């Protein structure tokens, strides 16, 4: 049989990164998806093939598109992302900006707590 073009290890590593970014354990994600912790571990290490229904459930639980888990495209750099945030902020009315800033500060603080 020919080489497998699906890179299960890379997909598993992306799942792991998103799971950790959500502050979720393997056990918690496995439970929400309806698979065993062993299966989840094997998915993250690329030791098992990932079915489309399981991929879909994982993406849903991690609040990401399945394409983000499948794609090996490099992530945008910080200046590109900062520009996108600026464009979003520019789309707000002036009286909406304090609320947007408050939400961003709360998000920043919550993420800092997760990082430790």
N, CA, C and O atoms as a printed pandas DataFrame, in Angstrom:
     atom_number atom_name residue_name chain_id  residue_number  x_coord  y_coord  z_coord
0              1         N          UNK        A               1    0.844   -1.186    0.000
1              2        CA          UNK        A               1    0.000    0.000    0.000
2              3         C          UNK        A               1    0.880    1.236    0.000
3              4         O          UNK        A               1    1.985    1.211    0.541
4              5         N          UNK        A               2    0.403    2.313   -0.599
5              6        CA          UNK        A               2    1.185    3.548   -0.689
6              7         C          UNK        A               2    1.290    4.233    0.649
7              8         O          UNK        A               2    0.695    3.801    1.636
8              9         N          UNK        A               3    2.066    5.322    0.671
9             10        CA          UNK        A               3    2.248    6.086    1.904
10            11         C          UNK        A               3    0.953    6.767    2.315
11            12         O          UNK        A               3    0.151    7.173    1.474
12            13         N          UNK        A               4    0.769    6.880    3.585
13            14        CA          UNK        A               4   -0.429    7.502    4.130
14            15         C          UNK        A               4   -0.253    9.016    4.089
15            16         O          UNK        A               4    0.641    9.555    4.741
16            17         N          UNK        A               5   -1.103    9.704    3.324
17            18        CA          UNK        A               5   -0.949   11.151    3.199
18            19         C          UNK        A               5   -1.532   11.897    4.398
19            20         O          UNK        A               5   -1.253   13.082    4.582
20            21         N          UNK        A               6   -2.336   11.220    5.215
21            22        CA          UNK        A               6   -2.888   11.853    6.409
22            23         C          UNK        A               6   -1.831   11.790    7.505
23            24         O          UNK        A               6   -1.328   10.716    7.836
24            25         N          UNK        A               7   -1.506   12.937    8.057
25            26        CA          UNK        A               7   -0.464   13.021    9.077
26            27         C          UNK        A               7   -1.118   12.996   10.462
27            28         O          UNK        A               7   -1.382   14.039   11.061
28            29         N          UNK        A               8   -1.368   11.788   10.948
29            30        CA          UNK        A               8   -2.098   11.625   12.198
30            31         C          UNK        A               8   -1.349   12.206   13.402
31            32         O          UNK        A               8   -1.970   12.743   14.319
32            33         N          UNK        A               9   -0.015   12.098   13.399
33            34        CA          UNK        A               9    0.746   12.645   14.513
34            35         C          UNK        A               9    0.553   14.162   14.607
35            36         O          UNK        A               9    0.311   14.696   15.689
36            37         N          UNK        A              10    0.661   14.850   13.468
37            38        CA          UNK        A              10    0.506   16.305   13.459
38            39         C          UNK        A              10   -0.906   16.711   13.871
39            40         O          UNK        A              10   -1.085   17.678   14.611
40            41         N          UNK        A              11   -1.904   15.978   13.396
41            42        CA          UNK        A              11   -3.293   16.256   13.790
42            43         C          UNK        A              11   -3.432   16.076   15.298
43            44         O          UNK        A              11   -4.037   16.906   15.977
44            45         N          UNK        A              12   -2.868   14.990   15.814
45            46        CA          UNK        A              12   -2.928   14.720   17.249
46            47         C          UNK        A              12   -2.258   15.812   18.071
47            48         O          UNK        A              12   -2.751   16.188   19.135
48            49         N          UNK        A              13   -1.136   16.316   17.575
49            50        CA          UNK        A              13   -0.437   17.379   18.294
50            51         C          UNK        A              13   -1.245   18.680   18.283
51            52         O          UNK        A              13   -1.244   19.417   19.269
52            53         N          UNK        A              14   -1.930   18.965   17.178
53            54        CA          UNK        A              14   -2.796   20.157   17.131
54            55         C          UNK        A              14   -3.970   19.997   18.101
55            56         O          UNK        A              14   -4.343   20.946   18.791
56            57         N          UNK        A              15   -4.551   18.791   18.150
57            58        CA          UNK        A              15   -5.637   18.529   19.098
58            59         C          UNK        A              15   -5.125   18.764   20.519
59            60         O          UNK        A              15   -5.800   19.401   21.328
60            61         N          UNK        A              16   -3.942   18.254   20.817
61            62        CA          UNK        A              16   -3.356   18.415   22.147
62            63         C          UNK        A              16   -3.173   19.895   22.488
63            64         O          UNK        A              16   -3.515   20.325   23.590
64            65         N          UNK        A              17   -2.632   20.679   21.540
65            66        CA          UNK        A              17   -2.422   22.113   21.795
66            67         C          UNK        A              17   -3.739   22.826   22.075
67            68         O          UNK        A              17   -3.837   23.606   23.022
68            69         N          UNK        A              18   -4.750   22.559   21.252
69            70        CA          UNK        A              18   -6.054   23.204   21.469
70            71         C          UNK        A              18   -6.673   22.755   22.790
71            72         O          UNK        A              18   -7.257   23.564   23.511
72            73         N          UNK        A              19   -6.546   21.465   23.108
73            74        CA          UNK        A              19   -7.093   20.947   24.364
74            75         C          UNK        A              19   -6.445   21.656   25.548
75            76         O          UNK        A              19   -7.137   22.097   26.466
76            77         N          UNK        A              20   -5.123   21.764   25.529
77            78        CA          UNK        A              20   -4.414   22.426   26.622
78            79         C          UNK        A              20   -4.767   23.908   26.687
79            80         O          UNK        A              20   -4.890   24.470   27.776
80            81         N          UNK        A              21   -4.931   24.547   25.520
81            82        CA          UNK        A              21   -5.312   25.966   25.495
82            83         C          UNK        A              21   -6.679   26.169   26.133
83            84         O          UNK        A              21   -6.964   27.234   26.681
84            85         N          UNK        A              22   -7.518   25.149   26.059
85            86        CA          UNK        A              22   -8.851   25.215   26.682
86            87         C          UNK        A              22   -8.791   24.831   28.161
87            88         O          UNK        A              22   -9.808   24.887   28.853
88            89         N          UNK        A              23   -7.620   24.444   28.650
89            90        CA          UNK        A              23   -7.481   24.034   30.036
90            91         C          UNK        A              23   -8.180   22.721   30.332
91            92         O          UNK        A              23   -8.648   22.495   31.448
92            93         N          UNK        A              24   -8.251   21.848   29.321
93            94        CA          UNK        A              24   -8.997   20.600   29.452
94            95         C          UNK        A              24   -8.034   19.411   29.522
95            96         O          UNK        A              24   -7.039   19.369   28.799
96            97         N          UNK        A              25   -8.332   18.455   30.388
97            98        CA          UNK        A              25   -7.520   17.239   30.473
98            99         C          UNK        A              25   -7.925   16.271   29.362
99           100         O          UNK        A              25   -8.992   16.400   28.762
100          101         N          UNK        A              26   -7.053   15.302   29.104
101          102        CA          UNK        A              26   -7.404   14.246   28.145
102          103         C          UNK        A              26   -8.661   13.531   28.599
103          104         O          UNK        A              26   -9.529   13.204   27.789
104          105         N          UNK        A              27   -8.753   13.289   29.906
105          106        CA          UNK        A              27   -9.905   12.574   30.463
106          107         C          UNK        A              27  -11.200   13.341   30.203
107          108         O          UNK        A              27  -12.212   12.759   29.814
108          109         N          UNK        A              28  -11.152   14.657   30.426
109          110        CA          UNK        A              28  -12.351   15.474   30.240
110          111         C          UNK        A              28  -12.774   15.492   28.770
111          112         O          UNK        A              28  -13.955   15.334   28.460
112          113         N          UNK        A              29  -11.814   15.684   27.871
113          114        CA          UNK        A              29  -12.148   15.724   26.443
114          115         C          UNK        A              29  -12.655   14.365   25.976
115          116         O          UNK        A              29  -13.637   14.289   25.238
116          117         N          UNK        A              30  -11.993   13.295   26.401
117          118        CA          UNK        A              30  -12.433   11.951   26.014
118          119         C          UNK        A              30  -13.868   11.710   26.464
119          120         O          UNK        A              30  -14.674   11.166   25.709
120          121         N          UNK        A              31  -14.189   12.113   27.689
121          122        CA          UNK        A              31  -15.545   11.935   28.212
122          123         C          UNK        A              31  -16.582   12.696   27.402
123          124         O          UNK        A              31  -17.658   12.174   27.112
124          125         N          UNK        A              32  -16.254   13.939   27.035
125          126        CA          UNK        A              32  -17.201   14.747   26.262
126          127         C          UNK        A              32  -17.392   14.200   24.859
127          128         O          UNK        A              32  -18.476   14.301   24.285
128          129         N          UNK        A              33  -16.322   13.616   24.306
129          130        CA          UNK        A              33  -16.382   13.082   22.945
130          131         C          UNK        A              33  -17.000   11.683   22.927
131          132         O          UNK        A              33  -17.526   11.243   21.904
132          133         N          UNK        A              34  -16.933   10.980   24.079
133          134        CA          UNK        A              34  -17.501    9.636   24.156
134          135         C          UNK        A              34  -16.537    8.546   23.745
135          136         O          UNK        A              34  -16.944    7.515   23.210
136          137         N          UNK        A              35  -15.235    8.776   23.999
137          138        CA          UNK        A              35  -14.223    7.761   23.705
138          139         C          UNK        A              35  -13.418    7.513   24.976
139          140         O          UNK        A              35  -13.513    8.275   25.938
140          141         N          UNK        A              36  -12.620    6.436   24.974
141          142        CA          UNK        A              36  -11.803    6.136   26.147
142          143         C          UNK        A              36  -10.610    7.085   26.218
143          144         O          UNK        A              36  -10.199    7.671   25.217
144          145         N          UNK        A              37  -10.068    7.220   27.424
145          146        CA          UNK        A              37   -8.877    8.052   27.608
146          147         C          UNK        A              37   -7.714    7.461   26.813
147          148         O          UNK        A              37   -6.905    8.201   26.255
148          149         N          UNK        A              38   -7.628    6.137   26.759
149          150        CA          UNK        A              38   -6.579    5.483   25.974
150          151         C          UNK        A              38   -6.691    5.863   24.509
151          152         O          UNK        A              38   -5.689    6.176   23.866
152          153         N          UNK        A              39   -7.920    5.837   23.973
153          154        CA          UNK        A              39   -8.126    6.213   22.576
154          155         C          UNK        A              39   -7.713    7.667   22.364
155          156         O          UNK        A              39   -7.059    7.982   21.370
156          157         N          UNK        A              40   -8.090    8.566   23.293
157          158        CA          UNK        A              40   -7.717    9.971   23.169
158          159         C          UNK        A              40   -6.200   10.117   23.169
159          160         O          UNK        A              40   -5.642   10.875   22.376
160          161         N          UNK        A              41   -5.541    9.390   24.057
161          162        CA          UNK        A              41   -4.082    9.431   24.120
162          163         C          UNK        A              41   -3.476    8.965   22.798
163          164         O          UNK        A              41   -2.531    9.573   22.295
164          165         N          UNK        A              42   -4.015    7.901   22.245
165          166        CA          UNK        A              42   -3.511    7.375   20.972
166          167         C          UNK        A              42   -3.761    8.344   19.825
167          168         O          UNK        A              42   -2.949    8.435   18.904
168          169         N          UNK        A              43   -4.869    9.064   19.870
169          170        CA          UNK        A              43   -5.146   10.080   18.848
170          171         C          UNK        A              43   -4.090   11.178   18.924
171          172         O          UNK        A              43   -3.530   11.584   17.906
172          173         N          UNK        A              44   -3.823   11.653   20.141
173          174        CA          UNK        A              44   -2.881   12.759   20.305
174          175         C          UNK        A              44   -1.455   12.372   19.944
175          176         O          UNK        A              44   -0.668   13.224   19.532
176          177         N          UNK        A              45   -1.111   11.095   20.094
177          178        CA          UNK        A              45    0.244   10.655   19.755
178          179         C          UNK        A              45    0.341   10.102   18.335
179          180         O          UNK        A              45    1.416    9.702   17.888
180          181         N          UNK        A              46   -0.793   10.084   17.628
181          182        CA          UNK        A              46   -0.794    9.599   16.253
182          183         C          UNK        A              46   -0.711    8.095   16.142
183          184         O          UNK        A              46   -0.414    7.573   15.067
184          185         N          UNK        A              47   -0.968    7.377   17.236
185          186        CA          UNK        A              47   -0.886    5.911   17.230
186          187         C          UNK        A              47   -2.152    5.229   16.776
187          188         O          UNK        A              47   -2.218    4.000   16.740
188          189         N          UNK        A              48   -3.162    6.008   16.427
189          190        CA          UNK        A              48   -4.397    5.434   15.902
190          191         C          UNK        A              48   -4.953    6.370   14.853
191          192         O          UNK        A              48   -4.717    7.578   14.893
192          193         N          UNK        A              49   -5.689    5.810   13.917
193          194        CA          UNK        A              49   -6.332    6.648   12.915
194          195         C          UNK        A              49   -7.569    7.276   13.523
195          196         O          UNK        A              49   -8.240    6.676   14.362
196          197         N          UNK        A              50   -7.856    8.461   13.100
197          198        CA          UNK        A              50   -8.934    9.264   13.659
198          199         C          UNK        A              50  -10.120    9.232   12.705
199          200         O          UNK        A              50   -9.984    9.585   11.534
200          201         N          UNK        A              51  -11.292    8.808   13.199
201          202        CA          UNK        A              51  -12.477    8.767   12.344
202          203         C          UNK        A              51  -13.059   10.178   12.205
203          204         O          UNK        A              51  -12.855   11.034   13.066
204          205         N          UNK        A              52  -13.764   10.398   11.140
205          206        CA          UNK        A              52  -14.378   11.704   10.894
206          207         C          UNK        A              52  -15.389   12.079   11.976
207          208         O          UNK        A              52  -15.382   13.228   12.418
208          209         N          UNK        A              53  -16.269   11.162   12.431
209          210        CA          UNK        A              53  -17.196   11.541   13.506
210          211         C          UNK        A              53  -16.473   11.957   14.795
211          212         O          UNK        A              53  -16.897   12.898   15.466
212          213         N          UNK        A              54  -15.386   11.261   15.140
213          214        CA          UNK        A              54  -14.639   11.608   16.352
214          215         C          UNK        A              54  -13.938   12.951   16.161
215          216         O          UNK        A              54  -13.941   13.787   17.065
216          217         N          UNK        A              55  -13.334   13.162   14.983
217          218        CA          UNK        A              55  -12.700   14.450   14.688
218          219         C          UNK        A              55  -13.711   15.586   14.826
219          220         O          UNK        A              55  -13.408   16.626   15.411
220          221         N          UNK        A              56  -14.899   15.384   14.291
221          222        CA          UNK        A              56  -15.950   16.392   14.349
222          223         C          UNK        A              56  -16.338   16.700   15.792
223          224         O          UNK        A              56  -16.501   17.864   16.158
224          225         N          UNK        A              57  -16.487   15.659   16.610
225          226        CA          UNK        A              57  -16.853   15.859   18.025
226          227         C          UNK        A              57  -15.735   16.571   18.787
227          228         O          UNK        A              57  -16.003   17.440   19.617
228          229         N          UNK        A              58  -14.489   16.205   18.508
229          230        CA          UNK        A              58  -13.358   16.858   19.172
230          231         C          UNK        A              58  -13.330   18.338   18.813
231          232         O          UNK        A              58  -13.184   19.191   19.688
232          233         N          UNK        A              59  -13.471   18.640   17.521
233          234        CA          UNK        A              59  -13.464   20.036   17.077
234          235         C          UNK        A              59  -14.584   20.823   17.758
235          236         O          UNK        A              59  -14.378   21.957   18.191
236          237         N          UNK        A              60  -15.759   20.220   17.851
237          238        CA          UNK        A              60  -16.905   20.880   18.492
238          239         C          UNK        A              60  -16.616   21.166   19.963
239          240         O          UNK        A              60  -16.890   22.264   20.448
240          241         N          UNK        A              61  -16.063   20.179   20.676
241          242        CA          UNK        A              61  -15.773   20.354   22.102
242          243         C          UNK        A              61  -14.670   21.381   22.346
243          244         O          UNK        A              61  -14.649   22.040   23.386
244          245         N          UNK        A              62  -13.750   21.515   21.380
245          246        CA          UNK        A              62  -12.654   22.477   21.519
246          247         C          UNK        A              62  -13.010   23.843   20.912
247          248         O          UNK        A              62  -12.211   24.779   20.946
248          249         N          UNK        A              63  -14.224   23.934   20.359
249          250        CA          UNK        A              63  -14.710   25.179   19.736
250          251         C          UNK        A              63  -13.785   25.675   18.628
251          252         O          UNK        A              63  -13.489   26.866   18.525
252          253         N          UNK        A              64  -13.337   24.728   17.802
253          254        CA          UNK        A              64  -12.531   25.085   16.631
254          255         C          UNK        A              64  -13.115   24.388   15.416
255          256         O          UNK        A              64  -13.857   23.414   15.546
256          257         N          UNK        A              65  -12.786   24.882   14.256
257          258        CA          UNK        A              65  -13.192   24.208   13.031
258          259         C          UNK        A              65  -12.322   22.981   12.821
259          260         O          UNK        A              65  -11.148   22.973   13.191
260          261         N          UNK        A              66  -12.899   21.944   12.226
261          262        CA          UNK        A              66  -12.123   20.735   11.942
262          263         C          UNK        A              66  -10.922   21.074   11.069
263          264         O          UNK        A              66   -9.880   20.426   11.166
264          265         N          UNK        A              67  -11.063   22.094   10.212
265          266        CA          UNK        A              67   -9.946   22.486    9.351
266          267         C          UNK        A              67   -8.740   22.939   10.163
267          268         O          UNK        A              67   -7.602   22.729    9.743
268          269         N          UNK        A              68   -8.971   23.565   11.331
269          270        CA          UNK        A              68   -7.859   24.001   12.180
270          271         C          UNK        A              68   -7.089   22.797   12.720
271          272         O          UNK        A              68   -5.886   22.886   12.964
272          273         N          UNK        A              69   -7.784   21.672   12.907
273          274        CA          UNK        A              69   -7.121   20.470   13.401
274          275         C          UNK        A              69   -6.428   19.711   12.278
275          276         O          UNK        A              69   -5.425   19.036   12.508
276          277         N          UNK        A              70   -6.957   19.821   11.070
277          278        CA          UNK        A              70   -6.418   19.075    9.934
278          279         C          UNK        A              70   -5.299   19.809    9.208
279          280         O          UNK        A              70   -4.402   19.178    8.649
280          281         N          UNK        A              71   -5.345   21.121    9.213
281          282        CA          UNK        A              71   -4.438   21.921    8.399
282          283         C          UNK        A              71   -3.045   21.980    8.980
283          284         O          UNK        A              71   -2.866   22.138   10.188
284          285         N          UNK        A              72   -2.060   21.852    8.111
285          286        CA          UNK        A              72   -0.688   22.040    8.577
286          287         C          UNK        A              72   -0.152   23.393    8.128
287          288         O          UNK        A              72    1.056   23.621    8.083
288          289         N          UNK        A              73   -1.085   24.284    7.796
289          290        CA          UNK        A              73   -0.684   25.647    7.442
290          291         C          UNK        A              73   -0.055   26.295    8.663
291          292         O          UNK        A              73   -0.523   26.088    9.782
292          293         N          UNK        A              74    0.988   27.069    8.467
293          294        CA          UNK        A              74    1.573   27.751    9.621
294          295         C          UNK        A              74    0.594   28.755   10.211
295          296         O          UNK        A              74   -0.188   29.381    9.496
296          297         N          UNK        A              75    0.655   28.893   11.528
297          298        CA          UNK        A              75   -0.217   29.856   12.184
298          299         C          UNK        A              75    0.260   31.265   11.848
299          300         O          UNK        A              75    1.459   31.501   11.695
300          301         N          UNK        A              76   -0.684   32.199   11.734
301          302        CA          UNK        A              76   -0.274   33.571   11.444
302          303         C          UNK        A              76    0.617   34.106   12.561
303          304         O          UNK        A              76    0.517   33.684   13.714
304          305         N          UNK        A              77    1.490   35.044   12.194
305          306        CA          UNK        A              77    2.379   35.617   13.196
306          307         C          UNK        A              77    1.665   36.697   13.999
307          308         O          UNK        A              77    0.563   37.122   13.650
308          309         N          UNK        A              78    2.306   37.133   15.077
309          310        CA          UNK        A              78    1.684   38.094   15.988
310          311         C          UNK        A              78    1.323   39.412   15.299
311          312         O          UNK        A              78    0.230   39.926   15.540
312          313         N          UNK        A              79    2.193   39.988   14.447
313          314        CA          UNK        A              79    1.795   41.241   13.777
314          315         C          UNK        A              79    0.546   41.082   12.915
315          316         O          UNK        A              79   -0.294   41.981   12.870
316          317         N          UNK        A              80    0.419   39.953   12.237
317          318        CA          UNK        A              80   -0.763   39.708   11.409
318          319         C          UNK        A              80   -2.007   39.605   12.280
319          320         O          UNK        A              80   -3.047   40.183   11.964
320          321         N          UNK        A              81   -1.894   38.865   13.378
321          322        CA          UNK        A              81   -3.025   38.715   14.283
322          323         C          UNK        A              81   -3.377   40.044   14.957
323          324         O          UNK        A              81   -4.555   40.357   15.127
324          325         N          UNK        A              82   -2.374   40.816   15.337
325          326        CA          UNK        A              82   -2.615   42.121   15.960
326          327         C          UNK        A              82   -3.352   43.051   14.995
327          328         O          UNK        A              82   -4.233   43.808   15.400
328          329         N          UNK        A              83   -2.986   42.985   13.732
329          330        CA          UNK        A              83   -3.665   43.800   12.721
330          331         C          UNK        A              83   -5.135   43.396   12.624
331          332         O          UNK        A              83   -6.011   44.253   12.508
332          333         N          UNK        A              84   -5.403   42.100   12.670
333          334        CA          UNK        A              84   -6.784   41.629   12.610
334          335         C          UNK        A              84   -7.581   42.115   13.821
335          336         O          UNK        A              84   -8.732   42.530   13.685
336          337         N          UNK        A              85   -6.961   42.062   15.011
337          338        CA          UNK        A              85   -7.631   42.563   16.219
338          339         C          UNK        A              85   -7.912   44.051   16.065
339          340         O          UNK        A              85   -8.991   44.523   16.423
340          341         N          UNK        A              86   -6.949   44.787   15.536
341          342        CA          UNK        A              86   -7.127   46.236   15.332
342          343         C          UNK        A              86   -8.294   46.504   14.385
343          344         O          UNK        A              86   -9.103   47.400   14.625
344          345         N          UNK        A              87   -8.377   45.726   13.311
345          346        CA          UNK        A              87   -9.475   45.901   12.351
346          347         C          UNK        A              87  -10.823   45.620   13.010
347          348         O          UNK        A              87  -11.806   46.305   12.730
348          349         N          UNK        A              88  -10.870   44.623   13.877
349          350        CA          UNK        A              88  -12.116   44.321   14.589
350          351         C          UNK        A              88  -12.470   45.476   15.520
351          352         O          UNK        A              88  -13.619   45.915   15.561
352          353         N          UNK        A              89  -11.487   45.965   16.264
353          354        CA          UNK        A              89  -11.734   47.091   17.174
354          355         C          UNK        A              89  -12.194   48.331   16.409
355          356         O          UNK        A              89  -13.066   49.065   16.875
356          357         N          UNK        A              90  -11.611   48.559   15.248
357          358        CA          UNK        A              90  -12.000   49.717   14.430
358          359         C          UNK        A              90  -13.442   49.622   13.945
359          360         O          UNK        A              90  -14.050   50.634   13.597
360          361         N          UNK        A              91  -13.988   48.413   13.922
361          362        CA          UNK        A              91  -15.362   48.245   13.437
362          363         C          UNK        A              91  -16.401   48.616   14.500
363          364         O          UNK        A              91  -17.583   48.759   14.185
364          365         N          UNK        A              92  -15.968   48.773   15.755
365          366        CA          UNK        A              92  -16.892   49.147   16.824
366          367         C          UNK        A              92  -17.184   50.647   16.797
367          368         O          UNK        A              92  -16.366   51.455   16.356
368          369         N          UNK        A              93  -18.367   50.989   17.279
369          370        CA          UNK        A              93  -18.685   52.395   17.514
370          371         C          UNK        A              93  -17.899   52.842   18.743
371          372         O          UNK        A              93  -17.524   52.021   19.581
372          373         N          UNK        A              94  -17.653   54.142   18.846
373          374        CA          UNK        A              94  -16.842   54.674   19.945
374          375         C          UNK        A              94  -17.417   54.303   21.316
375          376         O          UNK        A              94  -16.661   54.012   22.244
376          377         N          UNK        A              95  -18.733   54.310   21.449
377          378        CA          UNK        A              95  -19.329   53.989   22.755
378          379         C          UNK        A              95  -19.315   52.488   23.048
379          380         O          UNK        A              95  -19.592   52.082   24.177
380          381         N          UNK        A              96  -18.997   51.656   22.049
381          382        CA          UNK        A              96  -18.899   50.214   22.252
382          383         C          UNK        A              96  -17.478   49.779   22.651
383          384         O          UNK        A              96  -17.282   48.699   23.208
384          385         N          UNK        A              97  -16.508   50.628   22.359
385          386        CA          UNK        A              97  -15.110   50.266   22.602
386          387         C          UNK        A              97  -14.793   49.953   24.065
387          388         O          UNK        A              97  -14.060   48.995   24.315
388          389         N          UNK        A              98  -15.302   50.705   25.047
389          390        CA          UNK        A              98  -14.983   50.335   26.430
390          391         C          UNK        A              98  -15.415   48.913   26.791
391          392         O          UNK        A              98  -14.718   48.221   27.534
392          393         N          UNK        A              99  -16.544   48.482   26.274
393          394        CA          UNK        A              99  -17.013   47.118   26.545
394          395         C          UNK        A              99  -16.085   46.109   25.856
395          396         O          UNK        A              99  -15.719   45.097   26.454
396          397         N          UNK        A             100  -15.709   46.378   24.619
397          398        CA          UNK        A             100  -14.805   45.485   23.891
398          399         C          UNK        A             100  -13.466   45.373   24.622
399          400         O          UNK        A             100  -12.906   44.283   24.740
400          401         N          UNK        A             101  -12.964   46.491   25.105
401          402        CA          UNK        A             101  -11.693   46.489   25.834
402          403         C          UNK        A             101  -11.822   45.713   27.140
403          404         O          UNK        A             101  -10.917   44.970   27.518
404          405         N          UNK        A             102  -12.935   45.886   27.819
405          406        CA          UNK        A             102  -13.173   45.157   29.072
406          407         C          UNK        A             102  -13.187   43.646   28.824
407          408         O          UNK        A             102  -12.626   42.879   29.607
408          409         N          UNK        A             103  -13.826   43.229   27.742
409          410        CA          UNK        A             103  -13.878   41.804   27.392
410          411         C          UNK        A             103  -12.474   41.293   27.075
411          412         O          UNK        A             103  -12.096   40.209   27.521
412          413         N          UNK        A             104  -11.706   42.054   26.316
413          414        CA          UNK        A             104  -10.339   41.643   25.978
414          415         C          UNK        A             104   -9.465   41.536   27.231
415          416         O          UNK        A             104   -8.672   40.603   27.357
416          417         N          UNK        A             105   -9.608   42.486   28.153
417          418        CA          UNK        A             105   -8.828   42.420   29.397
418          419         C          UNK        A             105   -9.205   41.185   30.213
419          420         O          UNK        A             105   -8.331   40.507   30.753
420          421         N          UNK        A             106  -10.494   40.894   30.302
421          422        CA          UNK        A             106  -10.953   39.718   31.046
422          423         C          UNK        A             106  -10.408   38.445   30.401
423          424         O          UNK        A             106   -9.982   37.525   31.098
424          425         N          UNK        A             107  -10.423   38.394   29.073
425          426        CA          UNK        A             107   -9.891   37.237   28.355
426          427         C          UNK        A             107   -8.392   37.089   28.609
427          428         O          UNK        A             107   -7.908   35.989   28.875
428          429         N          UNK        A             108   -7.665   38.196   28.526
429          430        CA          UNK        A             108   -6.223   38.180   28.781
430          431         C          UNK        A             108   -5.932   37.656   30.188
431          432         O          UNK        A             108   -5.056   36.812   30.373
432          433         N          UNK        A             109   -6.673   38.163   31.179
433          434        CA          UNK        A             109   -6.447   37.759   32.560
434          435         C          UNK        A             109   -6.771   36.280   32.766
435          436         O          UNK        A             109   -6.040   35.581   33.469
436          437         N          UNK        A             110   -7.844   35.803   32.169
437          438        CA          UNK        A             110   -8.236   34.394   32.289
438          439         C          UNK        A             110   -7.175   33.495   31.645
439          440         O          UNK        A             110   -6.835   32.444   32.188
440          441         N          UNK        A             111   -6.664   33.905   30.506
441          442        CA          UNK        A             111   -5.633   33.095   29.828
442          443         C          UNK        A             111   -4.327   33.107   30.616
443          444         O          UNK        A             111   -3.622   32.099   30.663
444          445         N          UNK        A             112   -4.003   34.228   31.229
445          446        CA          UNK        A             112   -2.782   34.314   32.043
446          447         C          UNK        A             112   -2.879   33.374   33.237
447          448         O          UNK        A             112   -1.889   32.745   33.612
448          449         N          UNK        A             113   -4.067   33.273   33.840
449          450        CA          UNK        A             113   -4.256   32.362   34.979
450          451         C          UNK        A             113   -4.072   30.915   34.550
451          452         O          UNK        A             113   -3.494   30.115   35.286
452          453         N          UNK        A             114   -4.561   30.574   33.360
453          454        CA          UNK        A             114   -4.425   29.193   32.857
454          455         C          UNK        A             114   -2.965   28.844   32.600
455          456         O          UNK        A             114   -2.528   27.717   32.831
456          457         N          UNK        A             115   -2.212   29.848   32.113
457          458        CA          UNK        A             115   -0.787   29.605   31.821
458          459         C          UNK        A             115   -0.001   29.419   33.107
459          460         O          UNK        A             115    1.090   28.849   33.103
460          461         N          UNK        A             116   -0.566   29.909   34.217
461          462        CA          UNK        A             116    0.111   29.746   35.500
462          463         C          UNK        A             116    0.861   30.956   35.833
463          464         O          UNK        A             116    1.503   31.015   36.882
